[in-house]
Amino acid sequence: MIFFYIRDLATFVISLILPGSSFRRLIPRRDHFAAHPHTRFEGYYTRIQIADKSTIVLIFSSVPKASNGTSHLVHFSLNPSKASKLKAMRVDLYPPFIRYSETTSKLHDGRQSFRLEAAGIGTLDVGHERQTFELDFPNPDNPNENLQISINITNRTPLDPKDVMYTPHGRVVHVDSLIPLHWHIFSTHSAAEYVVRCGNAVICEGEGAAHLEKNWGKGFPDSWTWMQAFSSPDPAPGRKHNPRSNPRITTLALAGGKILGIKAYMAVYRSATLQWDFAVPWTILLGRRGWSLTMKERIRSNSCGVDLDICTPTRRLVVQAQGSKDLKDWLHLDCPLFDGHGNVTARENFSACISVEAHTRSVLKFWKGWHLVERTILTDAALEFGGEYRSTEMVEADRILENAKFR
């Protein structure tokens, strides 16, 4: 383990000294969406918003050295919107293994195709041009029938179209083994085709918009919040959804919380005119009360809301998120904690409303204050509370669920 610490620290120092092009010639680039074999946990999360604003969630997650016997998790859920006629579905499966394998050689830019195979359940294939899920397993409500989920995702929108390997960590990502938790977004907005079958019956099929991301590191935070949203006009009748053909797409992805006594966040905002990222050191809050000159945090757990204000010397993002106040609208999730899965530690809502304000100012004329350049309202957004950030009602309900499911 000491070898990895020294290696990563040396790589980080070299990245600070050398220009980007020289560094990339010296140190081969790493595809951080591919597996990190020496990490404590690794999880892949995909959200698909379909035409009626319902959400499909898929998770492949591993804690290889779990002490509680639940090292691996595959989650599938269909979360209907208020206007949908679909019936809610959720399945949590704990396979004996999730096997990682590289399916092709790396491209010249370092991208790696790979497969995750969950024993007896199915696969997640991540290719250069498409990503697919093929799942087939017994229906928990009727073991005589199988649930079959087939999803094809294309038209990836990376964080930086000019650098498809870019991560919001920036050069800090090279200190892989020294940072307790990492977050990487593979696509802020992709096109998805999906079919969900039960036996011979088609439960739902169609097209939607997909968000793909992952976490990896030494452990999950003690408390956290996460949000994600995309907003764009529906494609014309008869035409497939193609995010790259629509310059008006606006997306937001934000995550953060407390780990090892420190609070930190990352935020990614993309619109037709703005391509903004906020990360450490601007997003660190110190001390029990979360002191910072560049960030403010207000978690309104019991009213299901979050207020965040993040700035650098020239950019400022003000985010206000409000989720449903009805606990029935919140999906409970099993998370990759230090001892493994087999818990109920987070809640997600897919009908949240998020207000985003973007401001700029001149460093040379900072006394003139901030200038509002963009205001956006994102509806049918995803909002998550985890750990100590859950409401009192959530914590009590999750304790009952956890005892019923795993004790």
C-alpha positions as CSV (number, residue, x, y, z in Angstrom):
1,M,0.0,0.0,0.0
2,I,2.9,2.4,0.8
3,F,4.1,1.9,-2.8
4,F,0.7,3.2,-4.2
5,Y,0.9,6.3,-1.8
6,I,4.4,7.1,-3.0
7,R,3.5,6.5,-6.7
8,D,0.4,8.7,-6.6
9,L,2.1,11.5,-4.7
10,A,5.0,11.5,-7.1
11,T,2.6,11.6,-10.1
12,F,0.7,14.5,-8.5
13,V,3.9,16.5,-8.0
14,I,5.0,15.9,-11.5
15,S,1.6,17.0,-12.8
16,L,2.0,20.3,-11.0
17,I,5.5,20.9,-12.4
18,L,5.0,19.9,-16.0
19,P,2.7,21.5,-18.6
20,G,-0.3,19.3,-19.5
21,S,1.0,18.1,-22.8
22,S,4.5,17.2,-21.4
23,F,2.9,15.4,-18.4
24,R,0.7,13.3,-20.7
25,R,3.7,12.2,-22.8
26,L,5.6,11.2,-19.6
27,I,2.7,9.6,-17.6
28,P,0.1,7.5,-19.5
29,R,-3.4,8.8,-18.9
30,R,-5.8,6.6,-16.9
31,D,-9.4,6.0,-17.6
32,H,-11.0,6.6,-14.2
33,F,-14.3,5.2,-15.3
34,A,-12.6,1.8,-15.6
35,A,-11.9,-0.2,-12.4
36,H,-9.5,0.7,-9.7
37,P,-8.3,-2.7,-8.5
38,H,-6.8,-1.6,-5.1
39,T,-9.7,0.5,-3.9
40,R,-11.9,-0.3,-0.9
41,F,-15.1,0.2,-2.8
42,E,-16.3,1.0,-6.3
43,G,-19.8,1.8,-7.5
44,Y,-21.4,2.6,-10.9
45,Y,-24.7,4.6,-11.0
46,T,-26.9,5.2,-14.0
47,R,-30.1,7.3,-14.0
48,I,-32.4,7.3,-17.0
49,Q,-35.3,9.7,-17.2
50,I,-38.0,8.5,-19.6
51,A,-40.6,10.4,-21.6
52,D,-43.2,10.6,-18.8
53,K,-40.5,11.8,-16.4
54,S,-40.3,8.5,-14.6
55,T,-36.8,7.4,-13.6
56,I,-34.9,4.1,-14.0
57,V,-32.0,3.5,-11.7
58,L,-29.3,0.9,-12.1
59,I,-26.4,0.3,-9.7
60,F,-23.4,-2.1,-9.8
61,S,-21.5,-1.8,-6.6
62,S,-18.6,-3.7,-4.9
63,V,-16.9,-3.7,-1.5
64,P,-14.5,-6.6,-2.1
65,K,-13.3,-7.0,1.5
66,A,-16.8,-6.6,3.1
67,S,-16.9,-8.0,6.6
68,N,-20.7,-8.6,6.6
69,G,-20.8,-11.0,3.6
70,T,-22.5,-8.6,1.2
71,S,-19.6,-7.6,-1.0
72,H,-21.6,-7.0,-4.2
73,L,-24.9,-5.3,-5.1
74,V,-26.9,-4.9,-8.3
75,H,-29.9,-2.6,-8.0
76,F,-32.7,-2.0,-10.5
77,S,-35.7,0.2,-9.9
78,L,-38.4,1.9,-11.9
79,N,-39.7,5.0,-10.1
80,P,-42.9,6.3,-11.7
81,S,-43.6,10.1,-11.9
82,K,-46.9,11.5,-10.6
83,A,-48.2,11.5,-14.1
84,S,-47.1,8.0,-15.1
85,K,-49.3,5.0,-15.4
86,L,-46.4,2.7,-14.6
87,K,-46.1,0.6,-11.5
88,A,-43.1,1.0,-9.2
89,M,-40.5,-1.8,-9.2
90,R,-37.3,-2.3,-7.3
91,V,-34.9,-5.2,-7.0
92,D,-31.8,-5.5,-4.8
93,L,-29.6,-8.5,-5.6
94,Y,-26.4,-9.6,-3.9
95,P,-24.4,-11.8,-6.3
96,P,-21.4,-13.8,-5.1
97,F,-19.2,-11.7,-7.4
98,I,-19.1,-8.9,-9.9
99,R,-16.2,-9.7,-12.3
100,Y,-14.4,-6.9,-14.1
101,S,-12.7,-7.6,-17.5
102,E,-11.2,-5.4,-20.2
103,T,-12.9,-6.1,-23.5
104,T,-10.7,-4.3,-26.0
105,S,-7.3,-2.6,-25.9
106,K,-7.0,1.0,-24.9
107,L,-7.5,3.7,-27.5
108,H,-4.7,6.2,-28.2
109,D,-6.2,8.7,-25.7
110,G,-6.3,6.1,-22.9
111,R,-10.0,5.1,-22.9
112,Q,-10.7,1.6,-21.8
113,S,-13.6,-0.6,-22.8
114,F,-14.7,-3.1,-20.1
115,R,-17.4,-5.4,-18.8
116,L,-18.9,-5.9,-15.3
117,E,-20.5,-9.3,-15.0
118,A,-22.7,-10.0,-12.0
119,A,-23.0,-13.7,-11.4
120,G,-26.4,-15.0,-12.3
121,I,-27.8,-11.5,-13.0
122,G,-26.2,-10.0,-16.1
123,T,-23.7,-7.5,-17.5
124,L,-22.8,-3.8,-17.8
125,D,-20.7,-3.2,-20.9
126,V,-18.9,0.1,-21.3
127,G,-17.6,0.7,-24.8
128,H,-16.2,3.7,-26.6
129,E,-19.4,4.4,-28.5
130,R,-22.1,2.7,-26.4
131,Q,-22.9,1.4,-23.0
132,T,-25.3,-1.5,-22.5
133,F,-27.1,-3.3,-19.6
134,E,-28.3,-6.8,-20.1
135,L,-30.0,-8.2,-17.0
136,D,-32.0,-11.4,-16.6
137,F,-33.1,-12.7,-13.2
138,P,-36.1,-14.2,-11.4
139,N,-38.9,-11.8,-10.5
140,P,-39.0,-11.5,-6.7
141,D,-42.8,-11.2,-6.8
142,N,-43.2,-14.3,-9.0
143,P,-40.2,-16.7,-9.2
144,N,-41.8,-18.5,-12.1
145,E,-41.1,-15.5,-14.3
146,N,-37.9,-13.6,-15.1
147,L,-37.3,-9.9,-15.2
148,Q,-35.3,-8.9,-18.3
149,I,-33.8,-5.4,-18.6
150,S,-32.1,-4.4,-21.8
151,I,-30.7,-0.8,-22.1
152,N,-28.6,0.7,-24.9
153,I,-26.9,4.1,-24.2
154,T,-25.3,6.2,-26.9
155,N,-24.3,9.8,-27.8
156,R,-22.2,10.3,-24.7
157,T,-21.8,13.9,-23.5
158,P,-18.5,14.0,-21.5
159,L,-17.7,16.8,-19.1
160,D,-15.3,18.2,-21.6
161,P,-15.9,17.3,-25.3
162,K,-12.3,18.3,-26.1
163,D,-10.9,16.0,-23.4
164,V,-13.1,12.9,-22.9
165,M,-10.8,11.7,-20.0
166,Y,-11.4,14.8,-18.0
167,T,-12.6,14.5,-14.4
168,P,-13.9,17.3,-12.1
169,H,-11.0,16.6,-9.6
170,G,-8.5,18.1,-12.0
171,R,-5.0,17.1,-11.2
172,V,-5.9,16.0,-7.7
173,V,-7.3,12.8,-9.2
174,H,-3.7,11.6,-9.5
175,V,-3.5,11.4,-5.7
176,D,-5.8,8.4,-6.0
177,S,-4.8,6.4,-3.0
178,L,-4.5,9.5,-0.7
179,I,-8.0,10.8,-1.3
180,P,-10.7,9.0,0.7
181,L,-13.5,9.4,-1.9
182,H,-13.6,10.1,-5.6
183,W,-16.5,11.0,-8.0
184,H,-16.4,10.8,-11.7
185,I,-19.1,11.6,-14.3
186,F,-18.9,9.6,-17.5
187,S,-21.8,11.4,-19.2
188,T,-23.9,14.3,-18.2
189,H,-26.5,13.5,-20.9
190,S,-26.7,10.5,-23.2
191,A,-29.4,8.9,-25.3
192,A,-31.0,5.7,-23.9
193,E,-33.2,3.0,-25.4
194,Y,-34.7,0.7,-22.9
195,V,-37.0,-2.4,-22.6
196,V,-38.2,-3.9,-19.4
197,R,-39.9,-7.3,-19.7
198,C,-41.5,-9.7,-17.2
199,G,-41.9,-13.1,-18.7
200,N,-43.4,-12.6,-22.1
201,A,-44.9,-9.2,-21.2
202,V,-43.3,-5.8,-21.9
203,I,-43.6,-3.6,-18.8
204,C,-42.2,-0.5,-20.5
205,E,-40.0,0.4,-23.5
206,G,-39.0,3.6,-25.2
207,E,-36.3,6.3,-25.1
208,G,-34.9,8.6,-22.5
209,A,-32.0,10.7,-21.2
210,A,-29.2,9.0,-19.2
211,H,-26.7,10.2,-16.6
212,L,-23.7,7.9,-15.8
213,E,-21.3,8.3,-13.0
214,K,-19.2,6.3,-10.4
215,N,-17.6,6.6,-7.0
216,W,-14.6,4.8,-5.6
217,G,-12.3,5.2,-2.6
218,K,-11.7,4.2,0.9
219,G,-15.3,4.6,2.2
220,F,-18.6,6.4,1.9
221,P,-19.1,9.7,3.8
222,D,-20.7,10.0,7.2
223,S,-23.3,12.4,5.7
224,W,-23.9,13.5,2.2
225,T,-26.2,15.0,-0.4
226,W,-26.3,14.5,-4.1
227,M,-28.3,16.0,-6.9
228,Q,-28.6,15.6,-10.7
229,A,-30.8,17.2,-13.3
230,F,-31.0,17.6,-17.1
231,S,-33.4,19.8,-19.0
232,S,-33.9,20.0,-22.7
233,P,-36.8,20.1,-25.2
234,D,-38.2,16.8,-26.2
235,P,-37.1,15.6,-29.7
236,A,-39.4,16.1,-32.6
237,P,-42.0,13.3,-33.2
238,G,-40.4,10.4,-35.0
239,R,-36.8,11.5,-34.2
240,K,-34.5,9.9,-31.8
241,H,-33.1,11.9,-28.9
242,N,-29.6,13.2,-29.7
243,P,-28.1,15.5,-27.0
244,R,-25.3,16.7,-29.2
245,S,-27.8,18.1,-31.7
246,N,-29.4,20.3,-29.1
247,P,-27.2,23.2,-27.8
248,R,-29.9,24.2,-25.2
249,I,-29.4,21.3,-22.9
250,T,-28.7,22.3,-19.3
251,T,-27.3,19.8,-16.8
252,L,-26.3,19.9,-13.2
253,A,-24.5,17.3,-11.1
254,L,-23.4,18.0,-7.5
255,A,-22.2,15.9,-4.6
256,G,-20.6,16.4,-1.3
257,G,-20.7,15.9,2.5
258,K,-18.6,15.0,5.4
259,I,-15.8,12.3,5.5
260,L,-13.0,12.0,8.0
261,G,-14.2,15.2,9.7
262,I,-14.0,17.4,6.6
263,K,-16.8,18.6,4.4
264,A,-16.2,19.0,0.7
265,Y,-18.2,19.3,-2.5
266,M,-18.0,19.0,-6.2
267,A,-20.4,20.7,-8.6
268,V,-20.6,20.5,-12.4
269,Y,-22.9,22.9,-14.3
270,R,-23.3,22.8,-18.1
271,S,-25.5,25.1,-20.3
272,A,-25.5,26.5,-23.8
273,T,-23.1,29.3,-22.5
274,L,-21.5,28.0,-19.3
275,Q,-19.2,25.1,-18.7
276,W,-18.4,25.4,-14.9
277,D,-16.8,23.1,-12.4
278,F,-16.3,23.7,-8.7
279,A,-14.0,21.5,-6.6
280,V,-11.5,21.5,-3.8
281,P,-10.1,23.9,-2.5
282,W,-13.0,26.2,-3.2
283,T,-15.6,23.7,-1.8
284,I,-14.0,22.8,1.5
285,L,-15.8,23.6,4.8
286,L,-13.8,23.4,8.0
287,G,-14.7,22.8,11.6
288,R,-18.0,21.6,13.1
289,R,-19.9,24.5,11.7
290,G,-18.4,24.3,8.2
291,W,-16.4,27.5,8.0
292,S,-15.4,28.7,4.6
293,L,-14.7,32.0,2.7
294,T,-15.9,30.5,-0.6
295,M,-18.8,28.2,0.3
296,K,-22.0,28.2,2.3
297,E,-24.0,25.1,3.1
298,R,-27.5,24.8,4.5
299,I,-29.0,21.3,4.8
300,R,-32.8,21.4,5.5
301,S,-33.2,17.7,6.0
302,N,-36.6,17.8,7.8
303,S,-38.1,19.9,5.0
304,C,-36.2,18.0,2.3
305,G,-34.2,20.9,0.9
306,V,-30.6,22.0,0.3
307,D,-29.1,25.5,-0.2
308,L,-25.5,25.8,-1.4
309,D,-23.5,28.9,-2.4
310,I,-20.1,28.2,-4.0
311,C,-17.6,30.7,-5.5
312,T,-14.1,31.1,-6.9
313,P,-12.6,34.6,-7.3
314,T,-14.5,35.1,-10.6
315,R,-17.4,32.6,-10.6
316,R,-20.3,31.9,-8.2
317,L,-23.0,29.2,-8.3
318,V,-26.1,29.4,-6.0
319,V,-28.1,26.2,-5.8
320,Q,-31.4,25.7,-4.0
321,A,-33.0,22.3,-4.2
322,Q,-36.3,21.2,-2.9
323,G,-37.5,17.6,-2.9
324,S,-40.9,16.1,-2.1
325,K,-42.0,16.2,1.5
326,D,-43.8,12.9,1.2
327,L,-41.6,10.0,2.4
328,K,-43.3,7.7,-0.1
329,D,-41.7,9.6,-2.9
330,W,-38.2,8.8,-1.7
331,L,-36.4,5.6,-2.9
332,H,-34.4,3.9,-0.2
333,L,-30.9,2.8,-1.2
334,D,-28.3,0.2,0.0
335,C,-24.9,1.9,0.1
336,P,-21.3,0.6,-0.1
337,L,-20.3,1.2,3.5
338,F,-17.0,0.2,5.1
339,D,-18.3,-3.2,6.2
340,G,-20.2,-3.8,3.0
341,H,-23.8,-3.6,1.7
342,G,-26.9,-4.8,3.5
343,N,-28.1,-1.5,4.8
344,V,-30.6,1.3,4.2
345,T,-28.5,4.5,4.4
346,A,-29.8,6.9,1.7
347,R,-33.0,8.2,0.1
348,E,-33.5,9.6,-3.4
349,N,-36.3,11.6,-4.8
350,F,-36.9,12.2,-8.6
351,S,-39.4,15.0,-8.5
352,A,-37.2,17.7,-7.0
353,C,-37.0,21.3,-8.2
354,I,-33.6,22.9,-8.4
355,S,-33.0,26.6,-8.8
356,V,-29.5,27.5,-10.2
357,E,-28.1,31.0,-10.4
358,A,-24.7,31.7,-12.1
359,H,-22.8,34.9,-11.3
360,T,-19.5,36.4,-12.4
361,R,-17.3,39.2,-11.3
362,S,-14.0,40.9,-12.4
363,V,-11.0,40.3,-10.2
364,L,-9.7,43.8,-11.0
365,K,-13.1,45.3,-10.0
366,F,-14.3,42.9,-7.3
367,W,-15.7,45.7,-5.2
368,K,-18.5,46.0,-7.8
369,G,-19.8,42.7,-6.6
370,W,-21.4,39.8,-8.5
371,H,-23.3,40.0,-11.8
372,L,-26.0,37.5,-12.5
373,V,-25.4,35.9,-15.9
374,E,-27.8,33.0,-15.9
375,R,-30.8,31.7,-13.9
376,T,-32.2,28.2,-14.5
377,I,-35.0,26.1,-13.0
378,L,-34.6,22.4,-13.3
379,T,-37.6,20.2,-12.6
380,D,-38.0,16.5,-12.2
381,A,-34.5,16.4,-10.8
382,A,-32.9,13.8,-8.6
383,L,-32.0,14.7,-5.0
384,E,-30.4,12.4,-2.4
385,F,-29.8,12.6,1.4
386,G,-27.5,10.0,3.0
387,G,-26.2,9.2,6.4
388,E,-26.6,12.0,8.9
389,Y,-28.1,14.3,6.3
390,R,-31.3,12.3,6.2
391,S,-34.4,13.7,8.0
392,T,-35.6,12.3,11.3
393,E,-38.4,10.6,9.5
394,M,-36.1,9.0,7.0
395,V,-33.7,7.7,9.7
396,E,-36.5,6.0,11.6
397,A,-38.1,4.5,8.5
398,D,-34.8,3.3,7.3
399,R,-34.0,1.7,10.6
400,I,-37.2,-0.3,10.4
401,L,-36.6,-1.3,6.8
402,E,-33.0,-2.4,7.5
403,N,-34.1,-4.5,10.5
404,A,-36.8,-6.2,8.3
405,K,-34.5,-6.8,5.4
406,F,-31.2,-7.8,6.9
407,R,-31.6,-8.7,10.6
